[in-house]
Amino acid sequence: MEGDAPGSPQSLSPPRRPPL
């Protein structure tokens, strides 16, 4: 699946961001 990278517009899941 393309767009598995964090912050990818093609990704169905939200971009992985470090917990603040």
GUVO-880713 format. One line per field, with one value per atom (N, C-alpha, C): residue number from 1; atom name; z, y, x. Coordinates in Angstrom, 1 decimal, m for minus. Each point is the difference from the previous one (the first is absolute). Example, Ala and Ser with C-alpha at 12.3 -4.5 7.8 and 13.67 -1.06 7.14 Angstrom:
REM residues 2
num c(1; 1; 1; 2; 2; 2);
atomo c(N; CA; C; N; CA; C);
zz c(7.8; 0.0; 0.0; m0.7; 0.0; 0.8);
yy c(m5.7; 1.2; 1.2; 1.1; 1.1; 1.1);
xx c(13.2; m0.9; 0.9; m0.4; 0.9; m0.8);
REM end
This chain:
REM residues 20
num c(1; 1; 1; 2; 2; 2; 3; 3; 3; 4; 4; 4; 5; 5; 5; 6; 6; 6; 7; 7; 7; 8; 8; 8; 9; 9; 9; 10; 10; 10; 11; 11; 11; 12; 12; 12; 13; 13; 13; 14; 14; 14; 15; 15; 15; 16; 16; 16; 17; 17; 17; 18; 18; 18; 19; 19; 19; 20; 20; 20);
atomo c(N; CA; C; N; CA; C; N; CA; C; N; CA; C; N; CA; C; N; CA; C; N; CA; C; N; CA; C; N; CA; C; N; CA; C; N; CA; C; N; CA; C; N; CA; C; N; CA; C; N; CA; C; N; CA; C; N; CA; C; N; CA; C; N; CA; C; N; CA; C);
zz c(0.0; 0.0; 0.0; m0.9; m0.1; 1.0; 0.6; 1.0; 1.4; 0.3; 1.3; 0.9; m0.7; 0.7; 0.8; 1.2; 0.9; m0.7; 0.1; m0.6; m1.5; m0.4; m1.5; m0.2; m1.0; m0.4; m0.4; m0.6; m0.5; 1.2; 1.1; 1.2; 0.5; 0.3; 0.5; 1.5; 0.7; 1.4; 0.2; 1.1; 0.2; 0.2; m0.4; 0.1; 1.4; 0.2; 1.3; 0.6; 1.1; 0.6; 1.4; 0.4; 1.3; 1.1; 1.0; 1.1; 0.8; 0.1; 0.7; 1.5);
yy c(m1.2; 1.2; 1.3; 0.9; 1.2; 1.0; 0.8; 1.0; m0.5; m1.0; m0.6; 0.9; 0.9; 0.9; 1.0; 0.4; 1.0; 1.3; 0.5; 1.3; 0.0; m1.2; m0.2; 0.2; 0.9; 0.3; m1.2; m1.0; m1.2; m1.0; 0.3; m0.9; 0.1; m1.1; m0.1; 0.4; m0.3; 0.3; 1.3; 0.7; 1.3; m0.1; 1.0; 0.0; m0.3; m0.9; m0.3; 1.2; 0.6; 1.1; m0.4; 0.5; m0.3; 0.6; m0.8; 0.5; 1.1; 1.1; 1.2; m0.1);
xx c(0.8; m0.8; 0.9; m0.3; 0.8; m0.5; 0.9; m0.5; 0.1; 0.8; 0.1; 0.9; 0.7; 1.0; m0.8; 0.6; m0.6; m0.2; m1.3; m0.3; m0.3; m0.3; m0.3; m1.5; m0.3; m1.4; m0.7; 0.7; m0.6; m0.3; 0.5; m0.1; m1.4; m0.7; m1.3; 0.0; 1.1; 0.2; 0.6; m0.2; 0.6; 1.5; 0.7; 1.5; 0.5; 1.0; 0.5; 0.8; m0.5; 0.7; 0.5; 1.2; 0.5; m0.9; m0.4; m0.8; 0.6; m0.7; 0.6; m0.3);
REM end
